Amino acid sequence: MPSPTLFRSVGALAAVASSVVLLAGCGPATSDGTTLGFVNGANTEFHVCLERAINAEAGAENAKVISANSNQDPAKELSNIEDMISRNVRALIVQTVNVDALKGDIDKAKSANIPIYLTSVLPGDTGSILGAAVVDLKQVGALDAGWVAGDAGGAPAEAAVIAGAPGAASDLLVGGFTAALPANVKVVATQPGMFNRSKAQDVAENMIQAHPDLKYAFVANEDMAFGAQQAFRAAGKNVKIVTVNGTDEGLAAVRSGQFAATVANSATLIGQTAVKDTLALLNKQNVDKVARIPLTLITKDNLDQALQYCLKS
């Protein structure tokens, strides 16, 4: 059970986030000024909150962070890793944009004796990495599918999937959702929204025109879900949306009925865990190599169980 201090009612830690930052904190000097590299994957709310938590936790641990963003481009991710290697960081924290490109990224860093700690995903060969703070993204999708299954009962129903950007987290989310759906719920449309609200709105408009009997939509993050919800509402359709993140805005949408459910997946906890465990593993301390981040399906009935998603800026 996560510590109560992680819950949303607790005041947020101070944090500073920027595209390239050096942070020194006044917390315990457990890291002795270690410099970490952080290669982020995009600029969605998740990625912003992840970086904010990494910067804040590094400051508290007297570490320094150099950050870069790959903007959903695997080639840029490799270039960022090469740049971090040239800066001689002690270790790299990576939020990858493409799991298929990970092996090359890891091999490049490993050849320079710079270990990689991953956030969100885990490669097949865990011996090649320092560690990981893992979100079971297939389970996220499965939790949303479970809600759909319960709501549909045994009645036939049509569902749509608005994915994110192909290649990494989105593929796992979508795979988990579709695999866990019951036979009576048929996915009639799947399109990427590229983690962009406007794009997701366009996708949803096309979906509801092609499938006017659509009853459910799985959307790969809450920001896109707001775009989809606007499109469905404009078409006069009550499509029940299930999604993921657990942001303040997303929880409010669950409370108001705009979303049927979301899966709380704390970017803050991922970032804090990544820094703490990276430093501990570098110092040969006894911590788990793979940290499992807790997930909670959130509906109107358990809104108070969502972990704090993002530190205040």
N, C-alpha and C positions, 0 to 999 in steps of 0.2 A: 504493500500500500504506500503510495507516495506520501512524503511528508506534507502536513497541512500547510507548511510555509510556501509550498509551490502553488497553492490554489489562488484563484483570481482575487480573492478578498485581501490578499496580502499586498502591501505597497510595492511598487516596482523598484528595482535597482537603477541607479543612474547609469546611463550608457551614452556613448558617442559613436556614431557610425558614419563612415565615408568610404569613398571608393579605394583610397589608399590611406591607411592610418598606422600610426605608431602610438601604442598606448603603454603607459607605465602607471601602475596602481599603487595605492598605499596599503594594500592588504598584506598578508603574511608573505614573506619572501621565499616561498616554497620552490619557485622556479628559478630563482637566482638570475633574473633578467633574460631568460630564454626567449629567443625570437622564433615565433611560429609563422608559417605562411598559411593563409586561408584563401583557397580558390573557390569562389561562389559560382553558382550555375546560372543565375538569372536575376531579375529585379522584381519578382512578384513579392507580395506581402510576406510570404513564407521566407523568401531569401533575405529580405530586409531585416526581418525579425531574427533570423538565424545569425546574421552578421552582428546585429546589435548585441545579442546574448554572448557571442564569442568574444567580442571586444570588451564587454563589461566583465566577464569572468576572467579574461586574461589580465585586465587591470587589477582585479582583486587578488590574483595570484602573482603579481609582480612580473608578469610576462609581457612581451611585446608581440604585436601582430602586424604583419604586412598583408593587405588584402588586395585581391584582384577579382574581376568578374568575367565569366566566359560567355555571357549573353546567349545561352543555349546553342553554342557553337563548339563541337568537339575539337576542331582544329585550334580554336582560341584557347580551349582548356589546356591542351598540350603546350601551347606557346606560353601560357601563364605559368605552368609548372616549370618549364625551362627557365623562365625569368626568375622564379623563386629559387631554383637551384643555383643560378648565378649570384643570387643574394646570400647564399649559404645559410638558409634558415635551418633550424635544428630539426624541424619536422613539418609536414604539410597536412593541413586539414582540408579535405576536398568534398564539396557537394557536386557530384558529377552531373554532367548533362547527358551522358550516354554510357550505359553499362557496357556496351560492346567495345567502347574505346578505352575502358578502364585498364586493361592489361598493358597496353602501350604506355599509358600514363604512369602506372605503378613501376613498370620496368625501367622507364626513364629516370624516375626518382631513385629507385633502388640502386641503379648503376652509379649514382652520385652519393650513395650512402645516406640518403635522406628518406626516412620512413614516412609512409602515408597513413593517416587516420581518416576514415570515411564517415560521412554523415548520411543517414537515411538508408543506404543500400549496402549490401554485402556481396563481395565477389565469391566465385566458387572456391577459389584457393585462398583461405584465410591466412595461410602461412606466409603470403606475400605482403601482408599489411601489418602495420603496428597495432591497429584495432579499429573499431567502428561503433558508432551509436546508431543502432538499426531500428528503423520503423518497419514493421511487417506490413508493407503496402498492399500485398494481396489480402491480408486480413482486414485492412481498412475497407477495401472493396467488398469483401465478404460480409462485413458488418452492415454496410448499407444494403446489400442484397438481402440479408436476413430481415431487415425492416420491410423491404418491398414484399418479400414472401409472406410475412405475417399480415401485412395490410391487404394483400390480394386474396389471401385465403387460397381456395382451390379454383377461383374463377380465372378464366383466360384474360390476359392483359398484355398490352403493348408497352415496351420500354425503349428509351433511346439512351445513347451514351454520348456525352460531349467530353472528349478526351482533352488532354493538355498537349504538350509537344512530344512527338514520338521519340522513343529511344531510351528513356530512363524511367523516372517515377511513374509517369502516366501509364506506360504499358503494364506495369505491375498492378496499379490500381484498377485499371479496366479489366485485366485478366482475372483478378480476384473477384470482381463484381460479376462478370458474365459467368464464370465457372460456378458460382454459388447460387445463381438464380434457379428457382424451381422450373419444372418443365412447362407449367402453365403460363409463365411470363416470357414472352418472346421479344428479343432485341430486334427491332425493325430498322434501326438507323444508328450508325456510329460515324462521327466526324470529329476531327481535332479542332479545339477552340484556341489552341496555342497559348493557354494560360492568359488570355486577353479578353476582357469583358465585352468589348465591342464585337470582336470576332465571334465569341460565343453567342452573342445576341443574334448575329447574322445566321449562324449555324442553326440556332433554335427556330428562327423564323422559317428557314427552309424545311426543317424537320416537321414542324406542325402543319405546314401546307401539304407536305407529302403524306403525312400520317395524322389526319385530324382526330383519330380515336386514341391518340397517345395518352397514356395514363401516368407513366412514371418516367423520370429522367435522372440518370446518374451523371453528375458533373464533377470533374476532377479537381476543382477547388472552388471555394466560396465566391471569389471575385467573378469567375465565369458564371457561377450559379445566379448571381444577381442579373447579369445580362440575359441569361436564359429565361429567368422568371419574368423579366420585363417583356420579352418577346411572346411568351405564352399568355401573359395577361392581356397584351394588346390584341391578341388573336381571340380573346374571350374564352380561353381554355384553362381549366384547372388541372394542370399537370403537376403531380407531386414530385418535388425535387429532393433527392438525397445527395449529399456532398461531403466535403472533408475540409478541415482545418481547426475550427473552434475559435475563430477570432471574435472579438467583441461584437463586430457588425454581424457576423454569422450567427452567433448565439441570439442576438436580438431578432434576427430573421426567423429563427426557430421559434422563439417566444411568440412572435406575431403571426406565425403560420405561413410565412413566405416560403420557408423550407420545411419539409417534413422531418428531416433528420440531418445531422452532420456527425462526423467522427472527429473528436477532439484529438489533436496530434500536435503537442506543444513544441513550437520552434524554439522557445526559450529553453526548455529542458534539453532538447537536442544539443543546442549550442553550449550550454553550461557543461553538460556531460562530456562533450567532445574535448573541451579545453582541460577540464579536470583529469580525465582519463589519459589524454595524450601526455600531459606532464607526469602523471603517475607512472605510466608505462615507460616513459623515457628514463625515469628514475628508478626503474625496477621495483616499483611498489606492487603490493598484492591487490590488484584490481582485475576484474573480468576483462578479457580482451574484447569481447563483444557485449555491449550494453544494450538491453532491449528496452525501448521506449514504450511506456504504457499507452494504450488506446482505449477510448470510451465512446460508445455510440450515444449521442446526445439527442434527446427529444424534449418536448415540453415538460416531461415528467421528471427529468434529472438534470436540469440546466446547471445546478450548483456543483455538479461533479466535474465540470470541465476545468482542466488545468490552465493556468495562465499562459496565454499564447504568445504574447509579445511584451517585452519590457518597454516602458515609456521612454521616449527620447528626451 
